[in-house]
Amino acid sequence: MTILLLLVIGLVLWSVRLLQGAYKLRDFSLLLASGLVAVSAGGVIFVYSLMNGCVGYLSQNYNAQTGDGPPPMVLDIAFEPQGQVFIP
């Protein structure tokens, strides 16, 4: 978490520096680069939030005897010898 926070802060600071350079030099390409860096910082936060929820769900313990916790994921797919997939 700390490493990702430092990464996002670094990306935001880099984006601000690019924006300042774009304003100073009146350069549109630096403005676009600044926007892309800011979007990538948002993407890091978005992916972290998605993975945090998914890993949190999958790491919960399931007790089959009492039925506590989420049920395990089961795929009902059988493969035929010819390579065709049969879904019951």
TORLO-406225 format. One record per residue: residue in three letters; x, y, z of N, C-alpha, C in turn. Coordinates in steps of 0.05 Angstrom, whole numbers, padded with zeros to 5 digits, always signed. Each point is the difference from the previous one (the first is absolute). Layout:
N
ALAXYZXYZXYZ;...
# end
This chain:
88
MET+00017-00024+00000-00017+00024+00000+00017+00025+00000;THR+00021+00000+00016+00018+00023+00002+00014+00005-00026;ILE+00009-00022-00013+00014+00003-00025-00018+00012-00022;LEU-00025-00010+00000-00019+00011-00020-00007+00029+00006;LEU-00002+00007+00025-00006+00028+00007+00023+00018-00009;LEU+00025-00009+00005+00023+00016-00009+00001+00001-00031;LEU-00007-00021-00013-00001+00000-00029-00021+00020-00011;VAL-00023+00000+00012-00021+00018-00009+00008+00029+00006;ILE+00011+00005+00023+00009+00028+00007+00022+00008-00020;GLY+00018-00018-00007+00021+00007-00019-00011+00006-00028;LEU-00020-00016-00008-00013+00005-00026-00014+00027-00001;VAL-00014+00006+00022-00014+00026+00001+00020+00023+00000;LEU+00022-00002+00015+00020+00021+00000+00012+00003-00028;TRP+00006-00022-00013+00011+00001-00027-00020+00013-00019;SER-00025-00006+00003-00021+00012-00017-00001+00031+00004;VAL+00002+00008+00025+00000+00029+00006+00024+00014-00012;ARG+00024-00013+00002+00024+00012-00012-00003+00002-00030;LEU-00011-00021-00012-00004+00002-00029-00020+00022-00008;LEU-00020+00004+00017-00020+00021-00005+00013+00027+00002;GLN+00018+00003+00020+00014+00026+00003+00018+00005-00024;GLY+00013-00021-00009+00017+00004-00024-00016+00006-00025;ALA-00023-00012-00002-00018+00005-00023-00009+00029+00001;TYR-00006+00010+00023-00009+00028+00002+00023+00020-00006;LYS+00023-00007+00011+00023+00017-00004+00009+00001-00030;LEU+00001-00023-00013+00009-00001-00027-00022+00002-00021;ARG-00025+00001+00009-00023+00000-00018+00001-00023-00019;ASP+00004-00024+00011+00004-00024-00016-00024-00019+00005;PHE-00015-00006-00021-00023-00017+00002+00007-00029+00006;SER+00022-00009-00010+00008-00028+00004+00006-00006+00030;LEU+00011+00020+00013+00005-00004+00029-00026+00000+00015;LEU-00020+00015-00009-00026-00001+00012-00013-00027-00003;LEU+00002-00012-00024-00010-00027-00004+00014-00021+00017;ALA+00027+00003+00002+00015-00018+00017-00008+00002+00029;SER-00005+00024+00009-00009+00004+00028-00027-00014+00005;GLY-00017+00002-00020-00026-00013+00003+00002-00030+00001;LEU+00018-00011-00017+00004-00029+00000+00012-00010+00026;VAL+00018+00015+00011+00012-00008+00026-00021+00001+00022;ALA-00017+00020-00001-00022+00002+00021-00020-00023-00003;VAL-00006-00007-00025-00018-00023-00005+00012-00026+00010;SER+00026-00003-00004+00014-00024+00010+00000-00002+00030;ALA+00002+00023+00014-00002+00000+00029-00029-00009+00008;GLY-00020+00010-00013-00027-00009+00005-00004-00029-00006;GLY+00013-00010-00021-00002-00028-00007+00013-00018+00022;VAL+00022+00009+00011+00012-00016+00022-00019-00002+00024;ILE-00013+00022+00006-00019-00001+00023-00024-00017-00007;PHE-00010+00001-00024-00023-00016-00008+00006-00030+00000;VAL+00023-00008-00011+00007-00028+00000+00005-00010+00028;TYR+00013+00017+00017+00004-00008+00028-00027-00005+00014;SER-00019+00017-00004-00026-00003+00013-00014-00025-00010;LEU+00002-00006-00026-00012-00024-00011+00013-00025+00012;MET+00027-00001+00000+00014-00023+00010-00003-00004+00030;ASN-00002+00022+00015-00003-00001+00029-00027-00014+00006;GLY-00021+00007-00014-00026-00013+00005+00000-00029-00008;CYS+00013-00006-00023+00000-00028-00010+00017-00018+00018;VAL+00023+00009+00008+00018-00016+00017-00013-00002+00028;GLY-00013+00021+00009-00013-00002+00026-00023-00021+00000;TYR-00014-00001-00022-00022-00020-00002+00012-00028-00002;LEU+00020-00004-00016+00012-00026-00004+00015-00010+00025;SER+00010+00018+00016+00016-00009+00023-00017-00006+00025;GLN-00027+00004-00002-00017-00007+00023+00000-00031+00003;ASN-00001-00009+00025+00000-00028+00005-00029-00011-00003;TYR-00002-00023-00012-00025-00014-00003+00000-00026+00016;ASN-00019-00003+00017-00002-00024+00016-00023-00016-00011;ALA+00006-00023-00013-00020-00016-00013-00019-00013+00020;GLN+00008-00005+00024-00017-00014+00019-00021+00019+00011;THR+00007+00025+00006-00019+00019+00011-00013+00017-00021;GLY+00013+00002-00024-00010+00017-00021+00007+00029+00003;ASP+00019+00006+00017+00008+00028+00005+00019+00009-00023;GLY-00003+00024-00008+00018+00011-00020-00012-00004-00028;PRO+00014+00010-00020-00010-00003-00027+00005-00028-00010;PRO-00017-00011-00017+00004-00027-00011+00024+00000-00019;PRO+00013-00022-00003+00023-00002-00019-00011+00002-00028;MET+00017+00010-00018-00007+00002-00028+00004-00027-00013;VAL-00021-00010-00014+00001-00026-00013-00008+00005-00029;LEU+00017-00011-00018-00006+00001-00028-00010-00027-00010;ASP-00024-00001-00012-00011-00025-00009+00005-00002-00030;ILE+00025-00004-00008+00008-00003-00028+00014-00026-00003;ALA-00009-00016-00019+00013-00025-00006+00010+00001-00029;PHE+00024-00011-00004+00012+00001-00027-00004-00028-00013;GLU-00010+00001-00024-00004-00025-00015+00027-00008-00012;PRO+00004-00025-00007+00026-00008-00012+00007+00014-00026;GLN-00020+00008-00015+00006+00014-00026+00008+00029+00004;GLY+00000+00010+00025+00007+00028+00005-00024+00018+00002;GLN-00025-00011-00003-00024+00016+00001-00007+00004+00030;VAL-00011+00023+00006-00007+00006+00027-00029-00006+00005;PHE-00006-00015+00021-00027-00007+00007-00007+00013+00027;ILE-00020+00017+00001-00008+00013+00024-00027-00012+00009;PRO-00001-00015+00022-00025-00013+00008-00020+00020+00010;
# end
